[in-house]
Amino acid sequence: MSDDALTLALPKGRVLPEAVAVFATAGFPEIGQVLTDNRRLLFRFPERALTVLVVRDADVPTYVEQGAADCGVCGKDVLLEQDRAVYEPLDLGIGACRLVVAAPAAEGQGTATAQAIRAGLPRVATKFPRLAARHFAQKGEQVEIIRLSGAIELAPLVGLADRIVDLVQTGETLRQNGLVELETIFHATSRFIVNRASLKTKPRRLNALVADLRRVTAAPNGAAR
């Protein structure tokens, strides 16, 4: 591969088809191959001097910051939570969601343990402890943050927490678990991020890629919220 060979990290899950569509429209249709084998994590396209990694959304900033990937796609929520040292030149306008505070729809829906919890500091379960803590601190509200990796909606129903902070798209999962949204913390979309060293060593290739992506996306070049 040439000195301008790029490694791109894409997120697994619901955003992957949207990201592939954006890159295909930008002139990289071969990237669609990553959708044909969900067990394969590394794809090489030597004719384009391109390698694509498919990793967890939360891991994309680590791969890019540490230089294992020159660039990548990940949610703004992840970038705000992790505060990684990467460039963020473009909002791709895909993977739209929002970070919300939610709680049981009716008082007493939780268990007796949940009632006992309310005697102390309110407990908030989340995969985003930094963002949740910042949100409640800005409101002047003291809470206890409980970090979970998944099944956040379950926490209030079994007495682990009073409220949750989690990402939603339509809110249907909340409704199915008897939860209601109390407030929205922020709206998020997926961003294109770049390794700082790579932008200096491969400026021609990366700047051209950013220009191609910007041309095909209608999303604004959003700033951090």
C-alpha positions in Angstrom: 0.0 0.0 0.0 1.0 3.6 -0.5 2.0 6.0 2.2 -1.5 7.4 1.9 -3.1 4.1 2.8 -6.0 4.6 5.2 -7.5 2.5 8.0 -11.1 3.4 8.7 -13.0 2.2 11.8 -16.7 1.8 11.4 -19.2 1.0 14.2 -21.1 -2.2 14.6 -24.8 -2.2 14.9 -27.6 0.0 13.6 -25.4 2.8 12.3 -23.2 0.5 10.2 -25.6 0.3 7.1 -26.1 4.1 7.3 -22.3 4.7 7.4 -21.7 2.3 4.5 -24.3 4.1 2.4 -22.6 7.4 3.0 -19.2 6.1 2.0 -20.7 4.3 -1.0 -22.2 7.6 -2.2 -18.9 9.4 -1.6 -17.2 7.0 -4.0 -16.4 3.9 -2.0 -19.1 1.3 -3.0 -16.8 -1.6 -2.2 -17.2 -0.8 1.5 -20.6 -2.5 1.2 -18.8 -5.8 1.6 -18.7 -5.2 5.4 -22.4 -5.9 5.5 -22.1 -9.3 4.0 -20.3 -11.0 6.9 -21.2 -9.9 10.4 -18.5 -12.1 12.0 -15.6 -10.6 10.1 -13.9 -7.6 11.7 -11.2 -6.6 9.2 -11.7 -5.9 5.5 -8.8 -5.0 3.1 -9.3 -3.2 -0.2 -5.7 -3.0 -1.6 -6.8 -1.4 -4.9 -8.1 1.6 -2.9 -5.3 1.5 -0.3 -8.0 1.1 2.3 -8.5 -1.1 5.4 -11.8 -1.1 7.2 -12.2 -2.2 10.8 -15.7 -3.0 12.3 -15.7 -2.4 16.0 -18.0 -1.4 18.8 -19.2 2.2 18.6 -17.7 3.0 22.0 -14.3 1.6 20.9 -14.0 3.7 17.7 -12.5 6.8 19.4 -9.8 4.6 21.1 -8.8 3.0 17.7 -8.5 6.5 16.2 -6.9 8.3 19.1 -4.2 5.5 19.5 -3.5 5.4 15.7 -4.8 1.9 15.0 -7.2 3.7 12.6 -6.6 6.9 10.8 -10.2 7.9 10.9 -13.6 6.5 12.0 -17.3 7.0 12.5 -18.9 7.2 16.0 -21.7 8.8 17.9 -21.4 12.3 19.4 -22.6 10.8 22.6 -19.5 8.6 22.7 -17.2 11.5 21.9 -18.7 13.6 24.7 -18.6 10.8 27.2 -15.0 9.8 26.5 -13.5 13.2 25.6 -10.8 11.7 23.3 -8.0 13.7 21.7 -9.3 13.3 18.1 -10.3 15.8 15.3 -14.0 15.9 14.5 -14.3 17.6 11.1 -17.7 16.5 10.1 -21.2 15.7 11.3 -22.5 12.9 9.0 -26.1 13.4 10.1 -26.7 9.6 10.5 -27.6 7.6 13.6 -29.8 10.3 15.0 -30.8 9.7 18.7 -31.1 11.6 21.9 -29.8 11.2 25.5 -32.7 11.3 27.9 -33.6 11.0 31.6 -36.4 8.5 32.1 -38.2 7.0 35.1 -41.1 4.6 35.8 -44.4 5.9 34.5 -46.2 5.6 37.8 -45.1 6.0 41.4 -45.0 2.5 43.0 -44.4 0.7 39.7 -40.9 -0.3 41.0 -40.2 -2.8 43.8 -40.2 -2.2 47.5 -36.5 -1.9 47.3 -36.9 1.1 44.9 -39.0 2.8 47.5 -36.3 2.4 50.1 -33.7 3.8 47.7 -35.7 7.0 47.4 -35.1 7.7 51.1 -31.5 8.5 50.2 -29.9 10.2 47.2 -31.7 9.4 43.9 -29.9 6.7 42.0 -29.4 7.1 38.3 -28.3 4.1 36.1 -26.5 4.8 32.9 -23.9 3.8 30.3 -22.9 7.5 30.3 -21.7 8.3 33.8 -19.7 11.4 32.9 -22.5 13.0 30.9 -25.1 12.0 33.5 -23.1 13.4 36.4 -22.4 16.7 34.4 -26.1 17.1 33.6 -27.3 16.7 37.2 -24.5 18.9 38.5 -25.5 21.7 36.2 -29.0 21.4 37.6 -27.7 21.5 41.1 -29.2 18.1 41.8 -27.3 15.5 43.9 -27.6 11.9 42.6 -25.8 8.7 42.9 -24.6 7.4 39.5 -24.7 3.7 38.8 -22.7 2.6 35.8 -24.2 -0.3 33.7 -23.2 -1.8 30.4 -26.6 -2.8 29.1 -30.3 -3.4 30.0 -30.5 0.1 31.5 -34.3 0.0 31.4 -34.4 -2.8 33.8 -32.7 -0.9 36.7 -35.7 1.1 37.9 -38.0 -1.9 37.6 -36.0 -4.1 40.1 -35.0 -1.4 42.5 -31.5 -0.8 41.4 -32.2 2.9 40.4 -34.9 5.5 40.5 -34.1 6.9 37.1 -32.0 6.2 34.0 -30.0 8.2 31.5 -29.9 6.4 28.2 -30.0 6.9 24.4 -33.3 6.5 22.6 -34.4 6.8 19.0 -38.2 6.5 19.1 -38.7 5.8 22.9 -40.5 2.6 22.1 -38.2 0.5 24.3 -38.9 2.8 27.2 -42.6 2.5 26.7 -42.5 -1.3 26.6 -40.7 -1.3 29.9 -43.2 1.1 31.6 -40.8 4.1 31.5 -41.4 7.7 30.5 -39.0 10.4 29.3 -38.6 13.2 31.8 -36.2 15.4 29.9 -33.8 15.4 26.9 -30.1 16.1 27.7 -29.0 16.5 24.1 -29.5 15.2 20.5 -26.7 13.2 18.9 -25.7 12.1 15.4 -22.6 10.2 14.2 -19.5 12.1 13.4 -16.4 11.5 11.2 -13.3 11.7 13.4 -9.6 11.7 12.4 -6.4 10.8 14.2 -4.3 14.0 14.9 -1.0 12.5 13.7 -2.6 11.0 10.5 -4.0 14.4 9.5 -0.4 15.7 9.4 1.1 12.7 7.7 -1.7 12.0 5.3 -3.3 15.4 4.7 -4.0 14.9 1.0 -5.9 11.7 1.4 -7.8 12.6 4.6 -8.8 16.1 3.4 -10.0 14.6 0.1 -12.1 12.1 2.0 -13.6 14.8 4.3 -14.5 16.8 1.1 -16.1 13.8 -0.5 -18.2 13.1 2.6 -19.2 16.7 3.1 -20.4 16.8 -0.5 -22.8 13.9 -0.1 -24.2 14.6 3.3 -26.8 17.2 4.0 -25.9 17.4 7.7 -24.3 20.6 9.0 -20.7 20.5 10.3 -22.1 20.4 13.8 -20.2 21.7 16.9 -20.2 20.0 20.2 -23.4 20.5 22.2 
